[in-house]
Amino acid sequence: MGSAEDDHLPKKQTHKSINDQTKYKLKLLVLIILTNLLTIYIFTGPSLNLHPILKNTINDSPFPSFGSTSLLQELNATKNELETSRSQIIVLHLQLKSTNQLVTELLAQLNLLNQSINRTADSSLLNFNDLLDDLSKEAKLGLGPHKLPLGLSPRSGIDEVYPSVGGGCLMYKEDLAQYMTYNVGKECPVDDVFAQRLMLKGCEPLPIRRCHPKAPAGYVEPIPLPKSLWSTPPDTSIIWDPYTCKNYSCLIERRKFPGFYDCKDCFDLQFREKTRWQFDNGGLDFGMDQVMATRRQGTIRIGLDIGGGVGTFAARMKERNVTIVTTSMNLDGPFNSFIASRGLISMHVGVSQRLPFFQNTLDIVHSMHILSNWIPDTMLELIMYDIYRVLRPGGLFWLDHFFCLGTQLNATYVPMLERVGFKKLRWNAGMKLDRGIDKNEWYFSALLEKPMS
């Protein structure tokens, strides 16, 4: 068994051999053309032989004839021969000039062909901007890249985002080659963190690999429903190698210690997770029952939670006989594995990927925190349009605790949602005070409807 790179080695060598043969044949063709042109001229051109001035045309004597008439005739004949030769030289000069232009043109075409061959043989000469040439404005907006408004992200190591369609893979070929290096048919490398960083750079979806993920040691059957919705799964249910914590007790306890973690207290199901969306305070916190009451009973059946942490929104909805798919990333924690252990459906995808649902199908889409001002404006608008696409007419978009600067609220995001076409059912805003009032940071929560027509 060899790596994927080894599998492609003979193909690369064959391609290089074909290119070398093509270059050799083209050069040989130019030489043949030049040789033929010279040969044609030599065998078809007029004779340049001159009559000897000193030859005696009367008696073939080796000594010259001194008759004035004869001498004059010889001189005139010589003059005519010289004029003819001069004309022939001019014609020859023009022919050589034309041939030189032809050869120059052939060499230029050969050079272009060589560049084309080299470009085909070495695709690294192509960059992402080359692939965007001649695309429409909308296509370029859809493919990006988009600069991050908050600058370089320490989490992903980039300052711009390449939306999916796999376009970002073209910018990170060394990383892509590393990801695709493994033993075919054997155990995959435990490279979850590396693979996720590649996804966050826009290389999504990742290529399919021909290897098996490492299996957890001592795996046991999951806790049955409905108990699993609010139970911590066994530590043996997952592989802990990619994460700082090596068990669920560590994940639950880390909320008590300083340091930043994504969804720091999510894994403690008996803490804040237990009360989320259970109560409506008339402000930023909407109650789940109050939201569902805006639709006819039983018409909210299926939906999506974007960036749903550990899946608590889906758990609460399941208690109300609603099926929710949760998207999440494993940012130093086994979020997707934890969601699945609760008996819920998880999808390991980033926010830039086109939603994998058909149009006009979902009853509700929810998102808390993840859709906020860290996303480039153009990219965020594309996401909003995609949410509009998958919602059925009359479907609900619950935008939960969106955060931004006060200057952006009415200048950027309210007009954006209006452009997309959502109808406001409920809208509440309030200051985000955890970093101080001087930061002028705000939250808003909105319940929006896709119009029926």
Sequence and secondary structure as in RCSB ss.txt:
>XXXX:A:sequence
MGSAEDDHLPKKQTHKSINDQTKYKLKLLVLIILTNLLTIYIFTGPSLNLHPILKNTINDSPFPSFGSTSLLQEL
NATKNELETSRSQIIVLHLQLKSTNQLVTELLAQLNLLNQSINRTADSSLLNFNDLLDDLSKEAKLGLGPHKLPL
GLSPRSGIDEVYPSVGGGCLMYKEDLAQYMTYNVGKECPVDDVFAQRLMLKGCEPLPIRRCHPKAPAGYVEPIPL
PKSLWSTPPDTSIIWDPYTCKNYSCLIERRKFPGFYDCKDCFDLQFREKTRWQFDNGGLDFGMDQVMATRRQGTI
RIGLDIGGGVGTFAARMKERNVTIVTTSMNLDGPFNSFIASRGLISMHVGVSQRLPFFQNTLDIVHSMHILSNWI
PDTMLELIMYDIYRVLRPGGLFWLDHFFCLGTQLNATYVPMLERVGFKKLRWNAGMKLDRGIDKNEWYFSALLEK
PMS
>XXXX:A:secstr
   HHHHHHHHHHHHHHHHHHHHHHHHHHHHHHHHHHHHHHHHHS       TT  TTT  SS    HHHHHHHH
HHHHHHHHHHHHHHHHHHHHHHHHHHHHHHHHHHHHHHHHHHHHHH GGG  HHHHHTT  HHHHHHH  EE TT
  BTTTTBSEE  TTTGGGGG HHHHHHHT S TTSB    HHHHHHHHHTT  S    SSB    TT      T
TGGGGS   GGGS  TTSS SSHHHHHHGGGSSS  TTTTTT TTTGGGGTTS   SSS   HHHHHTTS TT  
 EEEEET TTSHHHHHHHTTT EEEEE   SSS HHHHHHHTT EEE   TTS  SS TT EEEEEEESSSSTTS
 HHHHHHHHHHHHHHEEEEEEEEEEEEEEEHHHIIIIIHHHHHHHT EEEEEEEEE  TT GGG EEEEEEEEE 
   
